[in-house]
Amino acid sequence: MSASEVIEQIGKLSSDEQQKVFTFLAEKIVRSRAADSKRWLGKKLSFEEACDVVFRENRELLGLLAK
């Protein structure tokens, strides 16, 4: 099943069921980002290195902020 088909099926669900799907996806995203951020814990980065990490890993957000 494609993502488009899944999205279409989600659209047909009741609002309560859509909320469950949203909660599942949000938790999944938060968990994956939390796991990814652990690689930086305990590292001593210079200001320039930290800026590189922030700008490289948040390019989309920073692009939106720049608009």
Helices and strands as residue ranges (DSSP letters): H 3-11, H 15-37, G 38-40, H 47-57, H 59-66
